């Protein structure tokens, strides 16, 4: 069968038949009409969040979402979690909490072998699912309303609980870069399973991002700068085009040596909180630079306002 014939078959079910090399302008928007928002990862403790908020106010740059406690929310006590939720609520910041326990904590070690890692970061057995959902339920009781997920089965289960009223309707789930979904069909599946947004790999081309946008409606979380362990991408000058073709999208700001694995991993409980707080300020500066580049090159592109009603701000 010819490639063009397969393209037609894909298009019949709503998936682009090839990457969008013409880079069409997305007509999709956030509920407030915004085309892009700012997201900062690695906000691990209350003091790191307070430094981010202080820098955000000094620079007058909107930060909409923080990806938090990537080391695992299990490792903060309830007093710390309450302080975190209150500070985020006061600043009108959406918080995506990273629950523990996760597959990296499991006694099964296939995950850390060179080939085993290719089989994906998933929960092993119902006990592990029960543990992570317990952590999420605890965080919901404290007031958090956004959570990071990496396992499609977990995502489906959480949304089934949401449909039955066991999880509040205003709770959202963001799919991590570690899930590895890199095409429009993957985005469509995650949307069908109830994802609020999803994070493709950080090295996709603009035509690939544009094809994903054509195939699904949920926000795309676009790494505009990413840790050295993932390849060390710095794509600030692509920001204006990304905002145009990927809308609605979150620009993910996550520089550094490594995220959660290997030498230099930032999101570990023994990393100095003071260093993380200073690093949070640097990330806010990067958000300002990205914002200014978009304004200079595409001033018609709209950034969302702070604290819009659809954000998963702690309650």
N, C-alpha and C positions, 0 to 999 in steps of 0.2 A: 504494500500500500504506500502511496506517496505521502510525503510529509504534509503537503497542503490538504490532502484528504483527511488526515488525522487532525489537523488544525480545525477543520470544519466540524468534526465529531466533538472535539473539546468545546467549541463555541456553542454547540447545541445545548450543552448542559451548563453554560454560564461561566466557563473558564477560558481565558484568552488563549488562542491557538498558537501564539508566539509572544515573545517579549515585546513590550511596547516601545519600539525604537523611535517613534514619533514623539514620545514624552508628552502625552496629552495632559492638559491642566485638569486636575481633579475638581469635580463640582460638589464633592461631598464635604461636609463640615461637622464640627462639633455642635452641640445643641445651641450654644450661644453665638454661632456664626464664625467662630475662630477656625483658622486653618492649621495652626500649630500651637503646641504648648512645650514648656520646659520641664524636664525630669532629671533629677540628680540622684545618683545611686550611692550606696555606702554610708547612709546616715544611721550609724550603728548604736548610738546612745543619746540620751537627752542632751548632754552637753554639746554633741556634734550638731544636733538639730538647732539648738539655740545659737550656735555660731553661724549656721546657714541663714537663719532668720535675721540675725543682726546684719550680716553682709548683704542680704537681699534688700533690706530696708535702706542701708547706706547707699547702695548702687541704684536703687529704684528700678530693679529689673524683676519682672514677674517670674516666680518659680511656682509651678502648679502641682507637681507631684514629687514625692521623695520615696525611693526604694530603700526600705529600712530593715535593720537588724539582719543583714544577709548572713551573719554568723549563726543565726537561728534565734528566734524570739524566746525560745525556752531558756536562754541564758541570761535574760533580764528578769529581775524579780518584779512582783506586781506593783510595787511602789514606783520603780523606774518606768514601767510600762504606762502607768497612770500619768506620770509627769510628762512622758513623751506624747501621749494622746492629748493632754490638755494644752501643751505648747503648740502642737500642730493645729488644734481647733482654734486657738486664739489667733494664729497666723493665717487661718483659712487655707491650709495646705492639705492636699490629698496625700494619704499615707498608704503605701502598699507594703504590708508587713510580710516578712519571710519567715514562715513558721518552721520550727524544727518539730520532731526529728526528721532528717532527710536521708536519702540513700547513702550519702557520704558518711553518715554516722553508723550505718548498719554493720553487723558482724560479717555479712556476706562480702567477700573481697574481690569478686570477679570484676566489679566496677573499676578497680584501680589497676587492672592488668592492661597491657597495651591494646589487646583485642576486645577485652570485656567492656571497656569504655564505649565501644562503638554500638553496643546493644542498647544504649540509652539509660538515662537516669530515671528509673521508675521505682515504685514502691514494691517491695518483696513481701507478698502475703497480706492477709487482712489485718494482722496485728500492727504492721507498719502504717497502714491506712488509718486504723483506729487511733494510733498515737498522733499522727499529724492533724487529723480532724479534731481531736481533743484540744490540741494546741490552738487551732483556729477558733474553736468554740470559746475557749478561755479569753482569747483576744477580742472576740466579738462582745463578750460580757463586759470587758473593760471599756469598749467603745470604738474599736477599730472597725473599719468598713471596707478595706481593700487588702487583697492577699495575692502573693506570688505563687503560681503553680507550675509544675514542670511535667506532670504525668496526666495524659489525656483521660485515663480512667478515673483518676482523682477529680479532674475537672467535671466530668460527667456526673460523678457521685455527688459532688458538692452542689451542683445545680439541681439535681433531683431532690436533695434535701431542701434547697431553696424553694422549689415548686411546692413542696409539701408543707412549707411554713416553718420548718425546723431551723432555717437560716433566714435572717431578715432580708426583705426584698431589696433593700438598698445596699447590700453587700456586693462587691464586684471582684472578679478574678482576672488577673493579668498573667499571660503565659510567658514564661522565661525564654531567654535566648538559648538556654541549655536544651530546650525541647527540639530546636533545630529546624523548625518549619520554614521553608525557603521558597515557596511558590504559592500561586493563587489557590490551588486546590487545598493545600494545607491550611491557608487562612480561612477558607470556606468551612472546612471541617471544624476548626476551633470556634468559629462563629456559631455553627450549628450546636456545638457542645456547651455554649454559654459563655465563652470568653468575652471579657470586656474590651481587651486589646491584646495584641501579641507582638513579640519581639523576634523578628527574623535574624539570621546571622548578620554580622556587621559589614561583611565584605561584598554584599550584593551590588550589582550595577544599577544605574538609574533606570534603564529599560526593565530590569527585573523587578525593581520596586514598583514601577508604573504598572506592570502587568498584575502584580499582587493587588494593587489598589483597584484595578478593574474587576477583580474576581471576588472581593469581599468588601463589607461596609464598615467593620469595626476599625477603630484607630490602629495605626501601625506605629510601633515603638522603634524608632530609627536611631541606631547608635551613630552619633556624629563624631564621637571620640571614644575609643575603647582601649582597654588595657593591653600592655605589651604581650601578655600571655595569650590573647586572642588575635594578635597580629599588629596591634599598635596603630590602628587607623585614626587619622585626624582629617576629618572631611568638612571643616568649617566652610570652605569656599563653595562646597556643593549644597550648603544649607538653603540658599534661596531656591534652587531648583527642587530640592527635596521637599520643601514646604509647598511648592506649587503642585507637584505631581503626586505627593503622598497624602495630602490632606484628606481627613484629619490625622495628624501625626503628633507624637511626642518625640522631641529631640532628647535622646539619652546621653547624658554627660557622665562618663565613667573612665577617666584616665587613671594611670598608675601602672605598677609592675605586673600585678595579677589580681584577680578577683578573690576567689575562694580556694584555689588549688595551687599547690607548688610553692616554690621559693618566692618570697615577696608578696604573698597573698595578703591583701589588706583587710579582708573581712574575717578575722579570727579574734577570739576573745582576749588574746594576750597582746594585741596591737595597741599602742599608746593612744588613748582617747584624745589627748591634746594634739597629737599629730593628725588624727582624723578630723578634728575640728578645724585646724588650719587648712587641711586639704579641702574641706567643705567650702571654705571661703574662696579658695582658688577655683573651684568648680562654678561658683556663682559668677565669678569674673568671666569665665568661659561662656556662661549663658549670656552675659552682657555683650561679649564680642560677637556671638552668633546672632543675637537680636539686631545689633547694629549692622552687620553684614546683610542681613535680610532687608532691613529698612533702606539701606543704601541702594540695593540692587532691585528689590521688588517692593517698593513702599506701599503698594496696594494690598499686599498679603497681610492678613489680620492675625495677630496673636490674641489668644483668649485673655479675658480679664482675670484678675485674681479672684479666687473664691466663688467661681460660677456654681450654680445649684447642682449640676450633675457630678461634681467632684465628690469622691469618697472621703470626705473630711470626717475625722473622728467625731462621735456624738457624745 
